[in-house]
Amino acid sequence: MSRLDDLGIRKMVEGPGVSLYARGNCVAAVGGTQGGTGLMTEQGLAYLVWRDGVAFLVSRSAESPATPEQLEEIRKFSEDLKSALST
């Protein structure tokens, strides 16, 4: 847990098949078959989805192209989370 703390990542929920982690606006579901990474938006949690090489943030009620800044935020969060969980 200290590695997660050092990176500013919080474990939000731990369930039998999936755990949720968060930092800032980034959220990741780890485990299970439907894991994914996304951002909290005005429309709620929006997962990062790639279609034909274009990144979108998709929530239940909306979708929009991901900005380069959002992609970088998600990329850095994903790398840090992967690193923390593998140690």
N, C-alpha and C positions, 0 to 999 in steps of 0.2 A: 504493500500500500504506500510506502514512503516514496517509491519511484513515481507513482501516480500523483501524490501530493506535490512532489518536487516539480512536476510538469503542469500543475494547476488543473489536473483532471480529477473529477469527482465520480465515484460510482453512485449512480442515482437509484437504481433498482437492481436487485439480484433475484432472478427467478430460477425455476428448475431447469429451464432450457436457454434462457436469454438474460444477459445483463445489459443495462443501459449505463453509458458513461457520457459525461458532458464537460465541456470547457467553453466558456463564453456562450456563443450562439450555436456551437457545434454539438451534435449528439450522435452517438454510435450505438447500435444494437449489435452485441457480440454473442455468437452462439446460435444454435438453431439453424434452420434452413433459409430464413428470410432476413438475415442480418443486413445491415446497411449503415451508411453514414449520411448525415444531412445537417440542415440548419433550422433553428427555430425562426420562423418568419411571422409576419402579421397574419397569415392564413394558417398558422400552426406549424407542426413539424413537416418539413419538406425534404424528402430524400433526394440525393444526387442520382440522376439517371442519365445514361448516355444513349443517344439515338443518332445513328449515322455520323458518329464522331463529334456531335454537339452535346454539351452538358446542359441539363435542365435540372431545376429544383422543382419537385413534384409533391404537392400535398393532396389531401382529399378533395379540396375545393378549387385548386388553382395550380398552374404550372407556369414557369418563366425560365428563360435562358439564364444560366448561372454566369455571373460576372467573373472576370479574371481574379478579382480580389476574393470573391467567395470561394472559388476553386482553390486558391492558395491557402486560405484559412482552413478549408476541409483537408487539403493535402497535408499540411503541417500537423493538424490535429491527428489525422489517421496515422502518420508516421510516428508521432510521439506515443500514441496509444499502443500501437503495435510493439514499439520498443519497450514500453513499460510492462506490457503483459507477457513478453517473451523472456523477461529476466527473472 
